[in-house]
Amino acid sequence: MIVIRKENVNDYKEVYNVIKTAFETANHSDGNEQDLVESLRKNGNNFIPELSLVAVDNDKIVGYILFTKIKIGESEELALAPLGVLPEYQRQGVGSKLIIEGHRIAKILGYHYSVVLGSENYYPKFGYVPAIEYGIKPPFDVPSKNFMAIKLNESNTKINGIVEYAKEFGV
């Protein structure tokens, strides 16, 4: 049975390997996702421990998700990156469980939006729509169907602006 829990310091090496393995066969990957996670953890400014989650199957980490702080105008929101699942566990709902639990925690923490750069065939299942529908723009050139956002909590504040990622993202 897959259990989703918060990552702890003892998981770091295994998480590194899970992310590296998960992205080796990905269509869109720069191959540095595992190093990005390590850099975000080290810097700490945009890293949210409660939103660094692992999927565990019989004491083996089989998936990982991270939501980090971003700025959209004056608003502090979230970016989902990366989401990785070991190849032999893909298409079994592990990624879905990680996303759903991450959204649940993000809502409790009071975040209003999460953005993701990813597959237009996968993320809409969770409520993601082209980010431009919320007035959220990417800081790089990308098809709008691949730069998506979800509204996590109701907010009276009109959001509008270009996403400012943590410097570790290199954008």
N, C-alpha and C positions, 0 to 999 in steps of 0.2 A: 504494500500500500504506500502510495506517495504521500509524504508529509511535507508541508511548506513551513519553514521556520526562518527566523532571523539568522543571518550569517554570524559566525563568531570568529575570533582570531585563529582558532585551530583549523578553520576551514580554508584559509587563504590559499594554501598550496593546491589543494584539491580543486577549489574554485578556479584558480588560474588554469589548471589543466582541462577542466570541463569547458571553459570558454574557448580556449585554444582549439580543442578538439571539435567543438560545436561549429566553429566558424571556418574550419579547414575546408569544408565542402559547401559553404554558403555562396550563393550567387553574387551577393554584394557585400564584400568585406575588404578591409584594408589589411587584415591579418594582425592588427594591433589591439584588438578589443580587450584582450586580457591585460595588456600593459596599461591601457586607459583606466581600467578598474583599479589597478594598483596605484596609479598616479592620483586618481581621485581620492582614494583612501588616505594616501600619505599627506596630501595637501589638507584635506579635511574641511575646507571652507564650504564646499558644495555637496559634500558627502553626507548622506542621512543614514545612519546605521539601521534605523527602523525600516528603511526601504531598500536594504541590501539583503535579498532573500534567496534561500536555497531550497531546491526540491530534493528530498532524500527518499531513497528506496532501500530499505534494509541496511542502514548506516552508510550507504554510498550516495554521494552527491551526484545527481543526474541532471540538474538544471540550475540556472541562476538568472536573476533579474536584478537590475539596479535602476532606481529613479534618483536623479540628482537635481539640485536646485538650478534653476535658470531665471533670468530676468526677462520680462516682457513689459516694456515701458517701466512703470514704477512697481509692477507686481512681481512678487517672487512665486514662481510656479515650478513645474517639474518637467524633466525630459526622461523618457524611458530609453535607456541604452546602457548596456546591451541586454538582450534576452537571448540566452543560449541553452540548448538542451542537447545532451549527448545523442549522436545519430541513432543509436539503437532504442532510444526512448522517444524519438520524435514521432509525431502523428498519433500520440496516445493521450493527449490532453494535459501533458506536463506544463507546457508553455501557458496554456489557458489558466491552469490553477495558479501559476506564478503571477500572471497579469491580474486576475481577479483578486487575489490576496493583496497585491501591491496597491490596487485601486482602493480596496477596503481600508487599508492603513492610511493611505494618502488622504482619504476623506476625513478620517478621524483626526489627522494632524492639521486639517483645515486648508489644504491646498484646493484650488479651484479648477486648475487645468493641468493636463499632461500632454506633452507633444511627443511624437515619435516619427522617425524617418524609417519607413519600412514598406512592406508589401501591402498594396491596395487590396489584395485578396484575403489577407489575414486579419489585419487590425480592425477593419470595420465590424467584424463579428463582436467586438467588445465595445462598440459605440464610437470609435474614432471616425472622424470625418475630415475632409480637407481643412487644414488649419485656417485657411483664408476665410472660411465661413464664420470664424470667431474674430477675424481681424488680426490673426497671428501670422506673421511672415517669417520665412527662414532667412538666415544670414548668408545663404549661398544659393546658387541656381539649381533648382530641382523641380521636377514635375509636381504640381500641386497635389495630384492624386497620391503621391508618396510621402508628402509632409503633412501629417495629420495631427489632430488634437481631439481630446475628449474633455467635456465639462464634468468635473468630479463633484463639485458642490455649487449650489446656486450662489450667485454673487450679483449685487446691484452695480458693481463697478464694470464699466464698459472697458473691455481689454482691447488694446490696439497697439501693435508695434512689432518690431523685429526681435526675434529671440536672441538673447545674449547667453551663449553657453559658457560653462566653466572654461577657463583658459586651457585646461588639459585636453579639451576636444580639438584644439588647434584650428578653430574657425573664428 
